[in-house]
Amino acid sequence: MTGHRHNEPESDIVLRVKAMEQLLTEKGIITAEQIDLVVDHFETKVGPRNGAKVVARAWSDADYKKRLLSDASPAIAEVGFSGMQGEDMVVLENTPEVHNVVVCTLCSCYPWPVLGLPPAWFKSPPYRARVVREPRAVLAEFGVDVGDDVEVRVWDSSAEIRYMVLPMQPDGTEELSTQELAEVVTRDGMIGVASV
């Protein structure tokens, strides 16, 4: 596993994944090459880098930003990202007056084409319950201090609609290329639990 330190024992989840992979390959259900293709798909073709490209384009192209905020799915498809879990997207703009944060209170509906796999905390019952009841406290735990003069809006994703946050562009980045802008965008910023 990438990033695993050799002197630390493997976690239970890593051991279970390895055992399942071995069992599936031994039974001939899937090949190691197929597993590699799936992993590559989620690491390089689906994921937060996709959403970061969308955000970077919106920051650098006012006309694109208007299209993105008014009809997100076709605008996201312009950048090349669409598919299951991303058919009906809404993009929410953070401003100095409004901070948006996304949750799925029922399960873990999440826009995979632009954000990749959901983080474990997004699916956790404490996040799903608390961010609705006490969003400022949850945001503070993520290190986001939202002033009392800023309205916090919590958006509940569902099977019918998924949300992505358009974070505020950081000061001093106006001259960066879209590629450079994409590098400053984070997954957590596009969920609304981090500032960019």
N, C-alpha and C positions, 0 to 999 in steps of 0.2 A: 504494500500500500504506500502510495506517495506520501512523503513526509513522516513516515513511521520511524521512530528512533529504535535502533537495534537493541538497546539496553533496557527498554521498557516492555513489559508484557503486553500482548495484543489485547484489545478490549473484547468484551463478549460479542459485540456486534461484528467486529472484524472476524472473529473466529466463526461465528454463525454464517457470515457471508462466504467465507472460504469453504466451509463444509458444504453449504448449499451448492456453490459453484462446482465443487468436486463431485458431488452426487449427481448433479444434472449432466455434467460432462461424461461421467462413468456410465450413466444410463443411456447415453446417446441422445438425450433430449435437446441438448444445445452443445455447440462446439466452443472451444476457447476463442476461436476467431470471431464467432457471433457475439460473444460476450465483449470482446475488444471493440467490435463495431458499435455496440450499444453504449459502452463507456465513452468512446470517441464522440459519438453523436451528442451526448449530454455535456461533454467537456468542451467541444469545439463548435458545435452547430446550434445548440440550444443552451441558453443560459444568460446570466446577467450581462455578459458582453453584448448580447443582442439588444437588450433594453438600453444599455449604455449608448449604443450607436443611435438609437431612436432619440434619446434625450439630447445627445450632442447635436444631432441634426436640428432638433427643435430650438436649441439654444442659439444656433448659428443661422437659421433660416426662418424668418418671421412668418412667411407664407405657409411653410410646412407646419410650424407650430399651430397656426390657426386651424389647419386641416386636422392635425392630431387631436386638438382639444374639442373639435366639433364632431369628428367621426373617426375615432381612433383606429378601428380595425383596418379600414382601407389605407389609412396613412401609415400604419405600421407595416402593412404588406408592401407599400412602396419601397421600404428599406429592405424588404426581402424576408420578413418574418410573419408567418401565419401558421395555422394548423390547429390540431386538437388542443383544447384548453385556452385558445387564444382567438376564437371566432368572434366573440362579442366583448370587445374591450372598451373600457372608458379610461381616459387619462385625466388625472386630477392635478391641477397646477397649484403648487405651493407658492404663496406670495408673502410679503411682509405682514399681511393682515390675516391670512388663513394658512393653517398647517393641516395637511391631510395625512391620515394613516389608514392602512388597509388591514383587514382581518377577515377570516372566514369563521363565523361562530358555529356553524353546523359541522364542518369537517375540515377540509384543507383545500378548498377551491383556490386555484393559483394559476397565474398566466405563464405556463411553462415555456411557450415560444420566446418570450422576452426576458423571463427571469430564471429559467432553468428549474431545477428541483427546489421545492420549498425547504427552507431551513427547518430543523427539528423544532425550534421554539415556536415557529409559525403554527405548527400543528398541535402544540401543547395546550391542554385545557386551561392552565393558568393564564397564558397569553390571550387565548380566545375569549375568556370571561372578563379578565381584568381590563383589557384595553378599551372595552366598551363602557365599563363602569367608571374607571379612573384613568383615562388616557394620559393625562399630564404626569401622573405618577409612573406609569409604565414607560412613557417617553423619557422621563428623568432617569430611570434605571438603565435605559439605553444610552444615556449621556446627552439627550436632547433637552435643552432648557427652553421651553416655550413660554414667552412672557404672558402675563395676564391680559395684555391688550391684543393677543393673537387668538383668534377663534380656532379651536381644534375640531376637525370633522373626522369622524370615524366611519369608514365605508366597509360594508359587509359583502364580500364576494359571495357568489352563489354559482350554481351550475349554469345559470342563464347569463350571468355577467361577471366579468373579472376586471379588477382595477389595477392600475399602475400609477404611481405618483411621478409627476414631473417636478423634480426638486428645483429650488431656486439656484440659478447659476452663481457660483462663487465670484466675489469681486476679484478683479485682476485677471480674469480668464478670457476677457472679451477678444483678445488678439490670438488666442490659441486656435489651431486647426481643429476640425471635427474629430480627427483621430486623437489629438491630444486631449480634447474635451472628454471624449469617451473614457479615457484612462482615469479621470477624476471621479467618474460616476460609480456609485456602489449599489449593490443589490439592496442593502438596507435603506439607502436613500430613496430607492424606487418603491419601497414598501411604506416609507414614511417614518421609520424608526431611527433614522440618522440624518444628519445634515451633510450636505456635500461641500 
